[in-house]
C-alpha cells in the first residue's frame, strides 16, 4: 500500500473505502444496492403520486405516509449515490464540506423520520381511542405543523454534529472506512480529542430515539388497551391491522438503527465490514417496504 503523507493539515478530500475486505465483490454488492434503491424509489414515488392526485386521500394518515415516503427517499438517496460511485467507478474521494453536508442531511432526515413515526402513533391513538373527535383534533393543517416542528427539531439537534467535526484537526489523505460519512467513522480519523463529539452523538441517539420510543410506547399501550375493549370482531380486526403494520415499521426502523449505532461505538468484537453492511441495510431495507406496507394495511382497515 502506498504510504500516505500523514501531516497535520486542513484536508480538502476524504477517501471513502466502501466495505473493507470485500473490494472484490463491490460490483456484485452494487447490483443488490441498486435493486433495493430502485424498488424503494418506485414504491415511494408511487405513494406520493397517488396521494397527490386522489382528492379522497387528502387525509392526515395519508399525509403522514407521504412524509414517511419523503424521508425514506431522502435517506436512501443520500447513501446510495456515493456508495454506487465507490462500488462501480472506484470514485472514493469526497470533499470535507461534501462529507459533512451528507452527514447532516442523512442524520437530520433520520431524526425527521423518527418524528413522523411518533406522529403516526399519535394518529392511531386518536383514531382508535377518540374516534369521534379525530377529524377535529387531527386536521391536515395540524399534521403539517407537527411535521414542521419535527423538521425544526431535526435541524437543531443534528446541526452541531458537522459543526463540531469541522473544528477537528485531520491529517491529509484521511481514509474513512465506510460507504458514507458516518459520524463516528469520521470522528475516529481525527487526530484531536473527540470526547465531545462522541458524547454529543451518544446523547442525541438516546434523547431522540429514547424519547420518541417512550412516546410511541405510551401511545400504543393506550391503543392496545382500547382495542382489547372493542366487542365488535370486525372493528377489532381493523384496529389490529393498522396497529400491527405501524408496530412492524417501528421495530424495523429503530431496532436496526440502535444496533448499528451502539455496536459502532462500543463493540470491538464485530468486524468493520459487518458494521458497514448492517448500517447500509438500515438505510436500504426499511425504505424499500415501509410506505406501501402501511398503505396496504390502512386501505384494508378503512
FIFIKOL-746879 format. One record per atom (N, C-alpha, C): x, y, z; residue in one letter. Coordinates in pm, whole numbers, padded with zeros to 5 digits, always signed. Atoms other than C-alpha are relative to their C-alpha. Layout:
REM FIFIKOL-746879
XYZA;...
REM end
This chain:
REM FIFIKOL-746879
+00085-00120+00000X;+00000+00000+00000X;+00088+00124+00000X;-00080-00121+00007X;+00133+00339-00091X;-00007+00076+00130X;-00005-00075-00125X;+00246+00546+00202X;-00068+00135-00019X;+00069-00127+00007X;+00033+00848+00278X;+00079+00105+00077X;-00068-00111-00067X;+00168+01186+00380X;-00083+00040+00121X;+00078-00023-00121X;+00042+01196+00739X;+00048+00127+00069X;-00035-00128-00060X;+00086+01564+00818X;-00127+00072+00039X;+00116-00077-00043X;-00147+01788+01009X;-00031+00107-00104X;+00037-00094+00105X;-00340+01997+00763X;-00150+00022+00005X;+00143-00016+00020X;-00678+02119+00659X;-00034-00073-00130X;+00014+00079+00121X;-00756+01836+00416X;-00122+00044-00080X;+00113-00035+00086X;-00978+01907+00120X;-00079-00122-00043X;+00062+00123+00047X;-01059+01543+00046X;+00009-00109+00106X;+00000+00126-00073X;-01162+01238+00245X;-00015-00113-00102X;+00013+00116+00088X;-01141+00891+00090X;-00086-00106+00068X;+00088+00105-00050X;-01429+00651+00150X;+00044-00133-00061X;-00055+00128+00048X;-01319+00288+00125X;-00106-00093-00056X;+00102+00099+00034X;-01654+00120+00065X;-00013-00099+00114X;+00007+00105-00103X;-01669-00212+00250X;+00136-00069+00007X;-00134+00058-00008X;-01317-00309+00365X;-00003-00152+00004X;-00009+00145+00006X;-01223-00667+00286X;-00089-00063-00104X;+00091+00053+00101X;-01497-00706+00027X;+00013+00075-00133X;-00021-00078+00122X;-01346-00497-00251X;-00025-00082-00126X;+00016+00085+00118X;-01351-00793-00491X;-00146-00022-00037X;+00143+00023+00025X;-01730-00822-00456X;-00079+00130-00009X;+00070-00130+00005X;-01811-00449-00475X;-00098+00008-00116X;+00087-00008+00117X;-01958-00488-00823X;-00130-00076+00022X;+00121+00080-00028X;-02200-00759-00705X;-00084+00065+00110X;+00073-00071-00105X;-02290-00564-00393X;-00076+00118-00060X;+00064-00116+00063X;-02367-00264-00613X;-00130-00038-00070X;+00122+00045+00069X;-02624-00467-00807X;-00116-00012+00099X;+00106+00014-00101X;-02820-00555-00492X;-00040+00136+00056X;+00030-00134-00049X;-02791-00197-00363X;-00089+00074-00100X;+00073-00070+00104X;-02917-00063-00694X;-00144-00052-00011X;+00134+00059+00006X;-03213-00304-00700X;-00086+00048+00116X;+00074-00048-00117X;-03318-00212-00346X;-00039+00147-00018X;+00026-00144+00014X;-03289+00158-00427X;-00108+00028-00103X;+00098-00023+00107X;-03488+00142-00750X;-00140-00040+00047X;+00130+00045-00050X;-03769-00060-00588X;-00054+00098+00104X;+00039-00095-00103X;-03772+00176-00290X;-00047+00131-00061X;+00034-00127+00064X;-03777+00483-00513X;-00133-00009-00074X;+00126+00017+00073X;-04058+00349-00735X;-00119-00008+00096X;+00109+00015-00096X;-04270+00249-00435X;-00036+00130+00068X;+00025-00125-00071X;-04229+00577-00250X;-00055+00108-00092X;+00051-00098+00096X;-04283+00792-00560X;-00144-00033-00038X;+00139+00040+00029X;-04598+00590-00637X;-00095+00046+00110X;+00082-00046-00113X;-04734+00663-00289X;-00023+00150-00010X;+00011-00146+00010X;-04662+01035-00332X;-00091+00042-00115X;+00078-00035+00119X;-04815+01044-00679X;-00148-00029+00019X;+00141+00038-00017X;-05136+00860-00589X;-00069+00092+00100X;+00061-00085-00103X;-05199+01066-00274X;-00021+00141-00054X;+00013-00137+00053X;-05137+01396-00455X;-00112+00012-00102X;+00101-00006+00106X;-05376+01310-00740X;-00139-00035+00049X;+00130+00047-00048X;-05655+01143-00541X;-00050+00088+00114X;+00052-00095-00099X;-05861+01403-00356X;-00050-00070+00126X;+00056+00071-00116X;-06024+01143-00130X;+00108-00046+00098X;-00110+00044-00087X;-05680+01055+00012X;+00069+00116+00070X;-00059-00115-00067X;-05607+01405+00135X;-00046+00002+00146X;+00035+00020-00141X;-05639+01288+00495X;+00128-00007+00081X;-00122+00000-00084X;-05398+01302+00792X;+00087-00124-00014X;-00080+00122+00003X;-05290+00937+00775X;+00078-00011-00131X;-00068+00008+00129X;-05204+00961+00405X;+00103+00113-00016X;-00100-00107-00004X;-05027+01293+00458X;+00124-00048+00076X;-00112+00058-00076X;-04815+01113+00718X;+00076-00104-00082X;-00066+00097+00088X;-04747+00834+00470X;+00088+00071-00103X;-00082-00077+00093X;-04623+01097+00225X;+00126+00053+00068X;-00117-00045-00075X;-04393+01240+00492X;+00099-00114+00018X;-00086+00116-00017X;-04260+00892+00561X;+00069-00037-00130X;-00059+00031+00130X;-04206+00831+00190X;+00110+00099-00035X;-00101-00101+00030X;-04017+01160+00153X;+00127-00022+00082X;-00118+00025-00083X;-03788+01080+00446X;+00075-00125-00047X;-00065+00122+00049X;-03722+00731+00309X;+00076+00026-00130X;-00071-00037+00124X;-03633+00875-00033X;+00127+00077+00034X;-00116-00080-00038X;-03401+01127+00130X;+00111-00082+00062X;-00100+00083-00067X;-03226+00870+00349X;+00073-00090-00099X;-00063+00095+00092X;-03166+00610+00079X;+00080+00071-00109X;-00070-00073+00106X;-03066+00868-00185X;+00132+00056+00051X;-00122-00060-00053X;-02809+01036+00041X;+00111-00104+00019X;-00099+00106-00021X;-02636+00700+00097X;+00037-00070-00130X;-00023+00091+00113X;-02677+00505-00226X;+00081+00064-00112X;-00069-00062+00113X;-02542+00760-00473X;+00152-00009+00014X;-00145+00007-00020X;-02193+00780-00322X;+00046-00144+00006X;-00038+00141-00008X;-02190+00407-00246X;+00015-00061-00139X;-00009+00052+00137X;-02256+00325-00613X;+00120+00057-00074X;-00120-00058+00061X;-01981+00566-00721X;+00125-00076+00045X;-00114+00076-00052X;-01741+00374-00498X;+00004-00140-00060X;+00004+00139+00044X;-01856+00026-00600X;+00022-00015-00150X;-00003+00016+00146X;-01890+00085-00975X;+00119+00070-00066X;-00100-00080+00070X;-01634+00352-01061X;+00124+00028+00084X;-00114-00019-00090X;-01392+00345-00765X;+00026+00148+00029X;-00010-00143-00032X;-01463+00716-00705X;-00017+00017+00151X;+00004+00004-00147X;-01375+00721-00336X;+00013+00138+00065X;-00023-00131-00058X;-01292+01087-00286X;-00128+00078+00023X;+00112-00090-00030X;-01534+01329-00123X;+00057+00119+00074X;-00051-00119-00069X;-01467+01686-00018X;-00045-00001+00145X;+00035-00006-00142X;-01472+01760+00353X;-00136+00065+00018X;+00131-00067-00010X;-01762+02001+00311X;-00112-00090-00053X;+00099+00094+00054X;-01943+01744+00095X;-00029-00112+00098X;+00017+00106-00100X;-01885+01479+00361X;-00087+00048+00116X;+00077-00053-00113X;-02019+01699+00641X;-00144+00033-00040X;+00135-00027+00050X;-02316+01802+00425X;-00081-00130-00008X;+00067+00130+00007X;-02400+01437+00356X;-00038-00048+00140X;+00025+00042-00138X;-02371+01362+00728X;-00119+00074+00059X;+00111-00079-00055X;-02602+01647+00826X;-00132-00042-00061X;+00125+00033+00069X;-02863+01564+00564X;-00048-00139+00041X;+00037+00137-00032X;-02857+01191+00643X;-00060-00011+00140X;+00047+00012-00139X;-02897+01227+01020X;-00121+00088+00027X;+00116-00087-00019X;-03139+01518+01003X;-00126-00066-00054X;+00117+00068+00057X;-03373+01323+00773X;-00037-00122+00085X;+00028+00115-00086X;-03339+01017+01000X;-00076+00043+00126X;+00070-00052-00119X;-03443+01225+01304X;-00140+00046-00039X;+00132-00040+00049X;-03729+01369+01097X;-00091-00122-00016X;+00078+00123+00016X;-03841+01015+01014X;-00049-00050+00135X;+00040+00041-00135X;-03845+00932+01385X;-00118+00083+00049X;+00112-00088-00039X;-04071+01234+01443X;-00128-00040-00071X;+00119+00043+00076X;-04307+01115+01168X;-00060-00127+00062X;+00050+00122-00063X;-04333+00773+01335X;-00072+00030+00132X;+00069-00041-00123X;-04423+00943+01664X;-00137+00059-00032X;+00128-00061+00039X;-04694+01148+01492X;-00098-00108-00048X;+00087+00109+00046X;-04828+00830+01328X;-00056-00078+00119X;+00049+00068-00120X;-04851+00665+01670X;-00109+00083+00068X;+00101-00090-00057X;-05042+00970+01799X;-00128-00004-00083X;+00114+00010+00090X;-05268+00950+01493X;-00082-00125+00029X;+00072+00126-00030X;-05354+00586+01569X;-00068+00007+00137X;+00060-00014-00133X;-05417+00674+01935X;-00132+00077-00009X;+00121-00080+00013X;-05670+00944+01841X;-00106-00076-00079X;+00095+00071+00086X;-05830+00730+01567X;-00071-00112+00073X;+00058+00117-00068X;-05891+00434+01800X;-00058+00036+00136X;+00045-00032-00135X;-05925+00588+02145X;-00100+00116+00006X;+00092-00115+00001X;-06115+00904+02050X;-00048+00026-00142X;+00033-00012+00143X;-06261+00843+01702X;-00099+00111-00032X;+00101-00101+00028X;-06550+01090+01733X;+00061+00139-00015X;-00064-00131+00006X;-06309+01381+01772X;+00121+00000-00095X;-00119+00013+00085X;-06050+01257+01521X;+00010+00113-00103X;-00002-00099+00109X;-06147+01496+01241X;+00022+00142+00051X;-00021-00134-00055X;-06138+01798+01472X;+00138+00014+00065X;-00132-00006-00065X;-05815+01709+01658X;+00111-00004-00104X;-00106+00019+00099X;-05606+01590+01363X;-00047+00047-00138X;+00027-00055+00133X;-05658+01816+01065X;+00129-00004-00082X;-00119-00003+00085X;-05422+01832+00768X;+00094+00114+00040X;-00081-00114-00042X;-05305+02174+00886X;+00080-00032+00125X;-00069+00034-00124X;-05221+02041+01231X;+00110-00103-00024X;-00102+00099+00034X;-05035+01744+01084X;+00120+00069-00064X;-00109-00074+00066X;-04833+01983+00865X;+00082+00078+00103X;-00071-00074-00104X;-04748+02194+01171X;+00086-00093+00086X;-00078+00097-00076X;-04638+01887+01366X;+00122-00046-00080X;-00113+00036+00086X;-04422+01786+01070X;+00106+00109-00003X;-00094-00112-00001X;-04265+02133+01066X;+00078+00004+00132X;-00068+00006-00130X;-04188+02104+01439X;+00105-00112+00000X;-00095+00111+00010X;-04024+01767+01370X;+00122+00037-00084X;-00111-00043+00086X;-03813+01922+01093X;+00092+00097+00072X;-00080-00097-00076X;-03700+02212+01312X;+00081-00072+00108X;-00071+00078-00101X;-03611+01967+01590X;+00119-00073-00060X;-00106+00075+00065X;-03407+01757+01348X;+00118+00090-00035X;-00107-00093+00038X;-03210+02058+01220X;+00077+00047+00123X;-00065-00052-00120X;-03139+02195+01569X;+00084-00107+00070X;-00073+00106-00069X;-03030+01858+01709X;+00121-00048-00079X;-00106+00060+00082X;-02814+01746+01416X;+00104+00101-00046X;-00094-00100+00049X;-02651+02074+01309X;+00132+00002+00078X;-00129+00000-00071X;-02389+02060+01592X;+00094-00113-00040X;-00088+00111+00036X;-02258+01722+01465X;+00105+00041-00103X;-00103-00041+00096X;-02089+01853+01147X;+00079+00123+00045X;-00071-00119-00046X;-02002+02185+01315X;+00112-00037+00096X;-00104+00046-00092X;-01811+02006+01592X;+00113-00070-00074X;-00103+00068+00079X;-01630+01788+01338X;+00080+00098-00084X;-00068-00100+00082X;-01545+02093+01127X;+00117+00062+00076X;-00105-00060-00082X;-01333+02220+01418X;+00114-00096+00030X;-00103+00100-00031X;-01135+01895+01447X;+00116+00007-00099X;-00115+00009+00092X;-00783+01869+01304X;+00008-00140-00062X;-00013+00127+00070X;-00728+01595+01045X;+00135-00005-00072X;-00116+00018+00085X;-00425+01450+00873X;-00043+00013-00146X;+00031+00002+00143X;-00402+01484+00496X;-00025-00143-00044X;+00031+00133+00056X;-00527+01192+00285X;-00070-00091+00101X;+00074+00079-00099X;-00771+01076+00552X;-00086-00106-00068X;+00080+00110+00054X;-00935+00740+00487X;-00114-00029+00097X;+00119+00031-00079X;-01290+00686+00614X;-00045-00141-00037X;+00037+00138+00032X;-01360+00312+00635X;-00151-00022-00001X;+00146+00009+00008X;-01723+00334+00525X;-00044+00031-00142X;+00055-00035+00131X;-01951+00379+00225X;-00060+00140+00000X;+00051-00136-00011X;-02082+00713+00353X;+00064+00065+00121X;-00065-00075-00108X;-01978+00980+00603X;-00074-00021+00132X;+00054+00030-00132X;-02085+00813+00925X;+00069+00088+00104X;-00054-00095-00098X;-02038+01046+01222X;+00118-00058+00078X;-00106+00059-00081X;-01832+00811+01438X;+00119-00041-00086X;-00109+00039+00089X;-01629+00678+01143X;+00088+00120-00036X;-00077-00120+00031X;-01526+01034+01052X;+00070+00053+00124X;-00060-00050-00124X;-01465+01134+01414X;+00124-00081+00038X;-00112+00086-00039X;-01231+00838+01465X;+00128+00029-00076X;-00121-00028+00077X;-00991+00953+01193X;+00059+00137+00035X;-00053-00128-00044X;-00945+01290+01361X;+00121-00023+00091X;-00115+00012-00088X;-00615+01348+01538X;-00017+00086+00126X;+00029-00079-00118X;-00780+01565+01803X;-00083-00078+00102X;+00083+00060-00104X;-00985+01494+02115X;-00145-00001-00047X;+00137+00012+00052X;-01325+01363+02005X;-00099-00036+00111X;+00088+00033-00112X;-01475+01319+02353X;-00134+00072-00012X;+00125-00077+00014X;-01729+01597+02293X;-00084-00054-00115X;+00073+00054+00115X;-01820+01454+01952X;-00068-00132+00035X;+00057+00130-00040X;-01871+01104+02092X;-00117+00020+00095X;+00103-00020-00103X;-02069+01231+02390X;-00127+00060-00061X;+00119-00064+00060X;-02297+01456+02185X;-00074-00098-00090X;+00064+00099+00086X;-02361+01181+01930X;-00078-00103+00079X;+00068+00099-00084X;-02450+00935+02205X;-00122+00060+00068X;+00113-00067-00064X;-02672+01186+02384X;-00116+00016-00099X;+00104-00017+00102X;-02859+01260+02061X;-00069-00134-00028X;+00058+00132+00025X;-02906+00887+01999X;-00102-00037+00106X;+00089+00042-00108X;-03059+00825+02339X;-00114+00099+00024X;+00106-00099-00023X;-03252+01153+02370X;-00107-00010-00108X;+00096+00004+00110X;-03411+01139+02025X;-00070-00134-00005X;+00062+00133+00014X;-03465+00765+01993X;-00069-00041+00128X;+00059+00038-00129X;-03529+00712+02365X;-00131+00072+00026X;+00122-00078-00022X;-03783+00995+02392X;-00109-00041-00098X;+00100+00037+00100X;-03955+00903+02067X;-00058-00139+00026X;+00049+00135-00031X;-03977+00536+02162X;-00092+00000+00122X;+00087-00011-00118X;-04125+00630+02501X;-00138+00052-00039X;+00129-00055+00044X;-04395+00840+02333X;-00078-00101-00084X;+00066+00103+00082X;-04468+00564+02080X;-00054-00111+00087X;+00043+00108-00090X;-04483+00300+02355X;-00122+00042+00081X;+00115-00050-00076X;-04721+00518+02558X;-00125+00001-00087X;+00115-00006+00091X;-04948+00575+02257X;-00056-00139-00026X;+00047+00133+00037X;-04963+00209+02163X;-00047-00083+00120X;+00053+00068-00119X;-05012+00088+02519X;-00146+00041+00023X;+00139-00047-00012X;-05326+00305+02533X;-00086-00054-00115X;+00073+00054+00115X;-05425+00189+02184X;-00036-00146+00022X;+00023+00144-00021X;-05386-00180+02270X;-00105-00023+00108X;+00101+00012-00106X;-05586-00133+02589X;-00140+00029-00055X;+00130-00032+00059X;-05864+00032+02388X;-00046-00108-00097X;+00034+00105+00097X;-05852-00238+02118X;-00055-00123+00071X;+00044+00118-00074X;-05891-00514+02374X;-00141+00017+00057X;+00134-00025-00053X;-06211-00349+02496X;-00106+00002-00109X;+00096-00004+00110X;-06372-00347+02149X;-00072-00135-00009X;+00078+00124+00003X;-06654-00601+02135X;-00023-00050-00142X;+00023+00039+00139X;-06712-00598+01759X;+00125-00064-00060X;-00115+00069+00058X;-06486-00853+01589X;+00054+00072-00123X;-00044-00070+00121X;-06478-00654+01264X;+00079+00125+00035X;-00071-00122-00042X;-06379-00329+01435X;+00131-00036+00069X;-00119+00048-00068X;-06132-00522+01648X;+00109-00035-00102X;-00096+00041+00103X;-05966-00665+01335X;+00056+00120-00075X;-00046-00121+00069X;-05949-00325+01161X;+00105+00073+00083X;-00094-00070-00088X;-05779-00168+01461X;+00132-00075+00009X;-00122+00082-00010X;-05532-00457+01492X;+00082+00008-00128X;-00072-00007+00128X;-05443-00436+01120X;+00091+00121-00008X;-00082-00122+00009X;-05327-00076+01134X;+00106+00004+00109X;-00097-00003-00110X;-05159-00113+01474X;+00117-00094-00028X;-00105+00097+00030X;-04968-00424+01366X;+00095+00053-00106X;-00084-00055+00107X;-04845-00254+01049X;+00094+00107+00054X;-00082-00108-00054X;-04721+00052+01237X;+00107-00054+00094X;-00097+00056-00094X;-04551-00153+01509X;+00112-00071-00075X;-00103+00068+00081X;-04367-00362+01246X;+00096+00102-00061X;-00083-00105+00059X;-04242-00045+01075X;+00090+00062+00108X;-00077-00059-00110X;-04131+00100+01410X;+00114-00093+00041X;-00103+00096-00041X;-03943-00217+01504X;+00113-00007-00102X;-00105+00009+00102X;-03760-00238+01171X;+00083+00128-00005X;-00072-00127+00005X;-03668+00130+01191X;+00095+00017+00118X;-00079-00030-00119X;-03547+00158+01549X;+00098-00112+00037X;-00088+00110-00042X;-03400-00189+01609X;+00131+00002-00077X;-00122-00001+00080X;-03156-00174+01318X;+00082+00127+00024X;-00070-00126-00025X;-03072+00192+01388X;+00077-00006+00132X;-00066+00010-00131X;-02993+00129+01757X;+00115-00099-00005X;-00106+00100+00007X;-02793-00185+01681X;+00122+00054-00072X;-00110-00055+00078X;-02584-00008+01419X;+00075+00107+00079X;-00063-00108-00075X;-02519+00297+01639X;+00079-00050+00119X;-00064+00045-00123X;-02435+00112+01958X;+00119-00092-00027X;-00113+00088+00031X;-02214-00156+01801X;+00116+00080-00057X;-00106-00085+00056X;-02022+00114+01613X;+00079+00067+00111X;-00067-00071-00109X;-01942+00282+01945X;+00066-00092+00102X;-00043+00078-00115X;-01898+00000+02194X;+00056-00138-00032X;-00042+00138+00026X;-01842-00336+02026X;+00135-00004-00070X;-00130+00020+00063X;-01486-00437+01949X;+00012-00138-00063X;-00009+00137+00048X;-01565-00797+01857X;-00064-00023-00135X;+00066+00015+00129X;-01760-00733+01538X;+00086+00064-00109X;-00085-00048+00109X;-01568-00694+01211X;-00057+00127-00060X;+00044-00129+00055X;-01579-00350+01048X;-00090-00017-00120X;+00085+00017+00119X;-01729-00486+00726X;-00142-00041+00039X;+00134+00035-00049X;-02019-00633+00927X;-00073+00125+00046X;+00059-00128-00041X;-02078-00291+01087X;-00054+00076-00120X;+00034-00081+00117X;-02084-00125+00747X;-00118-00060-00076X;+00111+00066+00070X;-02314-00383+00586X;-00131+00023+00076X;+00121-00020-00081X;-02562-00356+00876X;-00048+00145-00009X;+00037-00141+00010X;-02553+00025+00859X;-00067+00030-00134X;+00059-00022+00132X;-02626+00020+00486X;-00136-00067-00014X;+00129+00068+00006X;-02907-00231+00527X;-00108+00081+00070X;+00097-00085-00069X;-03074+00006+00774X;-00052+00110-00092X;+00040-00108+00089X;-03078+00278+00508X;-00064-00050-00128X;+00054+00053+00125X;-03188+00045+00227X;-00128-00081+00016X;+00112+00094-00010X;-03432-00217+00355X;-00128+00065+00053X;+00126-00062-00044X;-03685-00015+00564X;-00067+00088-00105X;+00067-00080+00104X;-03747+00242+00285X;-00055-00083-00115X;+00043+00088+00109X;-03792-00050+00045X;-00141-00052+00022X;+00128+00065-00026X;-04106-00180+00219X;-00099+00082+00080X;+00087-00062-00099X;-04246+00058+00478X;-00122+00074-00055X;+00116-00082+00037X;-04467+00311+00294X;-00114-00078-00062X;+00113+00069+00062X;-04663+00075+00072X;-00050-00117+00084X;+00053+00097-00096X;-04687-00184+00351X;-00105+00067+00088X;+00096-00076-00080X;-04854+00078+00569X;-00120+00041-00084X;+00108-00037+00093X;-05056+00189+00266X;-00101-00114-00008X;+00089+00116+00015X;-05197-00161+00219X;-00080-00028+00125X;+00069+00027-00126X;-05279-00205+00586X;-00108+00104+00027X;+00099-00104-00024X;-05457+00130+00609X;-00117-00009-00098X;+00109+00015+00097X;-05655+00068+00289X;-00093-00115+00040X;+00084+00113-00040X;-05772-00269+00419X;-00082+00032+00125X;+00071-00032-00124X;-05867-00121+00755X;-00103+00110-00015X;+00093-00112+00019X;-06055+00175+00609X;-00137-00049-00050X;
REM end
